[in-house]
């Protein structure tokens, strides 16, 4: 019965339905791809906790600028500064090096989460406006 309705309906309405379905499918592919890339980036940073390479100074500067503002405590900023000073003093990175990589991974995870939420809302609003 539905097939007869689709065949008898005007062509422009079919194209509109296909277009909206195509946009929904494309936005789903975009969201899945974005989530995959973000999770790979976070896992890559988190897996460096066992790596002997220290976190770059620019990364520590970015994390220390934004994370305490989100967290609301000044102890995290002091901890990052202390870790950064230890890295400058000695080229060897022990337990603290792994700890700072975990800290950076948590920060990156939160940033990716909020980017994903904003992208989801924008796509939802965009598709809702086109449907209406």
Secondary structure, 3 states (H helix, E strand, C coil): CHHHHHHHCCHHHHHHHHHHHHHHHHHHHHHHHHHHHHHHHHHHHHHHHHCCCCCCHHHHHHHHHHHHHHHCCCHHHHHHHHHHHHHHHCCCCCHHHHHHHHHHHHHHHHHHHHHHHHHHHHHHHHHHHHHC
